[in-house]
Amino acid sequence: MKGCAAVRPKVLIADDHNLVAEGIRSLLEKSCDVLGIVADGRQLLEEAPKLRPDVIVVDIGMPFLNGMDAAQQLMSSVPHARIVFLTMNDDPNLAAAATKLGPVGYVLKHAAASELQRAVSEVVQGRSYITPKLRPGNPAIREARSRQHSKELTPRQVEVLQLLAEGRPMKEVADILKVSEKTVMFHKYQIMETFNLKNNADLVLFALKRHLISG
């Protein structure tokens, strides 16, 4: 089956690059009902439960909250929605971690348009689609790669780390997460102590290595 299923699924697009998002819309609206476009992870968390899409096409490298962690949070608020990650990141560890979320798609942005259509079609039918370049050789490798990506940081630490690494002031981070500045400072301290980070530059490099921000 090419593109979306016979019953047109509802799709929400999450990408902070407007030209890319509009290109995805143009491609998918031929066979899907595109509900709209959101530009960051926080907006995705707000809009997805309201719009109740069948499929969310999400860029991993989004501001405020990256696509991977936004997708994890949406598993409870929009459990029926399937996720297709569309990304520049060709790290097989990240692709393997994505499969832990269930039937997902993982497509590189420079891949052919038909690959995105195929991924949407597969997840609608409850099957995963990982771009051929990044498919793991066996389940043991997939599990090991998934653990490597996802271990150690708590969900709140991930949120704090990404926002701080994006260069946002402590007060802004606190406002976004609806916590006190002291709470943000506590999480920052815990991250830096646990991973032996000496300064803000180390913090940014650490976030880059964990694909929470893009270089």
C-alpha positions in Angstrom: 0.0 0.0 0.0 1.4 3.4 -0.9 0.8 6.5 1.2 -2.0 6.4 3.8 -4.7 3.8 4.4 -8.0 3.7 2.5 -9.7 5.4 5.4 -7.9 8.7 5.5 -6.0 8.9 8.8 -5.7 12.2 10.7 -2.1 13.5 10.8 -0.5 16.1 13.0 2.9 17.5 11.9 5.5 18.7 14.4 8.5 20.5 13.0 10.1 23.8 13.8 11.3 24.4 10.2 8.3 25.9 8.4 9.4 25.0 4.8 9.9 21.4 5.9 6.6 21.2 7.6 4.7 22.7 4.7 6.5 20.2 2.4 5.3 17.3 4.6 1.8 18.7 4.6 1.8 19.0 0.8 3.0 15.4 0.4 0.6 13.8 2.9 -2.6 15.7 2.4 -3.1 13.8 -0.9 -4.1 10.8 1.1 -4.4 11.9 4.7 -6.3 14.6 6.6 -3.6 16.9 7.9 -4.9 18.5 11.1 -2.2 21.1 11.4 1.4 22.0 12.2 3.0 22.7 15.5 6.5 24.1 15.9 7.9 22.8 19.2 7.6 19.9 21.7 5.5 21.8 24.3 3.0 22.9 21.7 2.8 19.3 20.5 1.9 18.2 24.0 -0.9 20.8 24.2 -2.4 20.3 20.8 -2.2 16.5 20.3 -4.8 15.6 23.0 -7.2 18.2 21.6 -6.8 17.2 17.9 -6.5 13.4 18.6 -4.5 12.5 15.5 -4.1 9.0 14.3 -0.5 9.7 13.3 2.0 12.3 14.5 4.9 13.1 12.1 7.5 14.6 14.5 11.0 16.0 14.1 13.3 14.8 16.9 15.3 18.0 17.1 12.6 20.5 18.2 13.0 23.3 20.7 11.6 23.4 24.2 11.1 19.6 24.2 12.6 17.2 21.7 10.4 14.9 19.6 11.5 11.7 21.3 10.6 12.8 24.8 7.4 14.5 23.6 6.4 11.2 22.0 7.1 9.4 25.2 4.8 11.7 27.1 2.1 11.5 24.5 1.8 7.7 25.0 -0.4 8.4 28.0 -2.4 11.4 26.8 -2.9 10.2 23.2 -2.3 6.4 23.4 -3.9 5.5 20.1 -1.7 7.9 18.1 1.2 6.4 16.1 4.5 8.2 15.8 6.6 8.7 12.7 10.0 10.4 13.5 11.3 12.4 10.6 14.9 13.6 11.3 18.3 14.4 10.1 19.8 12.2 12.8 21.1 8.9 11.3 22.3 7.5 14.7 21.2 3.9 14.8 21.1 4.1 18.7 18.4 6.7 18.5 16.5 4.8 15.9 16.6 1.7 18.2 15.5 3.7 21.1 12.5 4.9 19.1 11.3 1.3 18.6 10.8 1.0 22.4 7.8 3.2 22.0 5.9 0.6 20.0 5.1 0.6 16.3 6.8 3.7 15.1 8.4 5.1 11.9 11.9 6.5 11.7 12.7 8.2 8.4 15.6 10.5 7.5 14.7 13.9 6.1 16.9 13.3 3.0 15.1 10.1 2.1 12.7 9.8 -0.8 9.2 11.2 -0.2 7.8 7.7 -0.8 9.6 6.5 2.3 7.7 8.9 4.5 4.4 7.7 2.9 5.4 4.1 3.4 6.2 4.8 7.1 2.8 6.4 7.7 1.1 3.5 6.0 3.0 1.0 8.1 2.3 2.6 11.5 -1.4 3.0 10.7 -1.4 -0.8 10.3 0.4 -1.3 13.6 3.8 -2.0 12.2 7.1 -0.2 12.6 9.1 1.2 9.7 12.8 2.0 10.2 14.7 3.5 7.3 16.7 0.6 5.8 20.1 2.2 6.6 19.4 2.1 10.3 17.7 -1.2 10.8 19.5 -3.2 13.6 21.0 -6.6 12.8 19.2 -8.4 15.6 17.0 -7.8 18.6 19.9 -8.0 21.0 21.7 -5.1 19.3 18.4 -3.2 19.3 17.9 -3.7 23.0 21.5 -2.7 23.8 21.3 0.4 21.7 18.0 1.4 23.3 19.4 1.1 26.8 22.5 3.1 25.8 20.3 6.0 24.7 17.7 6.0 27.4 19.4 5.1 30.6 20.2 7.3 33.6 18.5 10.6 33.1 15.0 11.0 34.5 12.3 12.6 32.3 12.4 15.8 34.3 16.2 15.9 34.0 15.9 15.5 30.2 13.5 18.5 30.1 15.8 20.7 32.2 18.9 19.7 30.4 17.4 20.4 26.9 16.1 23.8 27.9 19.3 24.9 29.6 21.4 23.6 26.7 19.3 25.7 24.4 20.6 28.7 26.3 17.4 29.6 28.1 17.8 31.5 31.4 16.9 29.6 34.7 13.8 31.7 35.2 12.5 30.9 31.7 13.1 27.2 32.2 11.2 27.4 35.5 8.3 29.2 33.9 8.1 26.7 31.0 8.2 23.7 33.4 5.9 25.4 35.9 8.4 24.8 38.8 10.5 27.0 41.0 14.0 28.2 40.0 15.3 26.3 43.0 13.9 23.1 41.5 15.6 23.8 38.2 18.9 24.6 40.0 18.5 21.3 41.9 18.1 19.3 38.7 21.0 21.0 37.0 23.2 20.3 40.0 22.2 16.6 40.0 22.9 16.3 36.3 26.3 17.9 36.6 27.2 15.9 39.7 26.1 12.5 38.2 27.8 13.0 34.9 30.9 14.9 36.1 30.1 18.1 34.1 32.2 21.1 35.2 30.5 24.0 33.5 27.8 25.1 31.1 29.9 24.2 28.1 30.1 20.7 29.3 26.4 20.7 29.8 25.8 21.7 26.2 28.2 19.1 24.9 26.5 16.5 27.0 23.1 17.5 25.5 24.5 17.3 22.0 25.8 13.8 22.6 22.4 12.7 23.8 20.7 14.3 20.8 18.6 16.6 22.9 19.8 19.6 20.8 21.4 19.8 17.4 24.8 21.3 16.7 
